[in-house]
Amino acid sequence: MEVSLYNSTVCRLCGEENDNGTFLYSSEENNQNLSELINTYLPIKVSDDGHLPRTICPGCTIQLEANVEFLTLIINGQVKYYSIKK
């Protein structure tokens, strides 16, 4: 018997069950969809493969957004240092 995770409410990142998840492949809320942020800023790659969950829970969404903000801050700081160095 095959377990279907694709249409489940399991978070694609942490694996926890959550009824309030956000779809990864929808860009309605943001200019950049969540899957693109995950693929850019986290050490995993997600795609709409028809097998794995398509949502992430609110906790992982908050952590993802905080991670993006933090890494953007670091990158901008490094750019400043290198521009001063020149």
C-alpha positions, 0 to 999 in steps of 0.5 A: 500500500502506497502512502500519498504525501502529495495531497497531505497536510504534512510539512515538506520541510519538518515533516509535521502534520499541520492543517494551516500550511502554505503551498510551496508552488503558489506565488499569490502571497509573494513575488517569489514563491516559497519553493524558489526561496527554499532552493536558493537559501536552504541546503535542500532542493524541492520540486513539484514532483507529484509525490512529496508534500506541497505545503510548509507549516507556519513555523517553517515559513517563519524560519525560512523568511528569517533565514532569507532576511539574515542571509541577505543582511550578511551578503549586503554587509560583505558587499559593503566591506569589499566596496570599501576595500577597493 
